[in-house]
């Protein structure tokens, strides 16, 4: 899974997206979701939240 260091405003999975990530498919329906969830609001992304909760059994971190 993607753990490459990204800027603090970019999802850590952007370069190597998980199978359900919005950035895995670029089309007119996903572009607004990519803009919203793959960048500044990535911690609000439902896929990111689920991955953090599943892999760490902890609450989603807040910055």
C-alpha positions, 0 to 999 in steps of 0.5 A: 500500500502507498506509504510514500511521503506526500505533502501534508495536503496530499493523501498518502495513498495518492501515488499508489491508490488503494483499489477503492480510491477515487484517484484510481479512476479519472473521469468526469464523475470522480474528478470532483471527488479527487479534488476534494478527498485526495488533497486538502480534505483527504482525512475526511475521505471515506476510503482513507478513514476506513483504511486507517481504522482497519489497519490501526484499530484506532481513531482517525487522526486529526491534525 
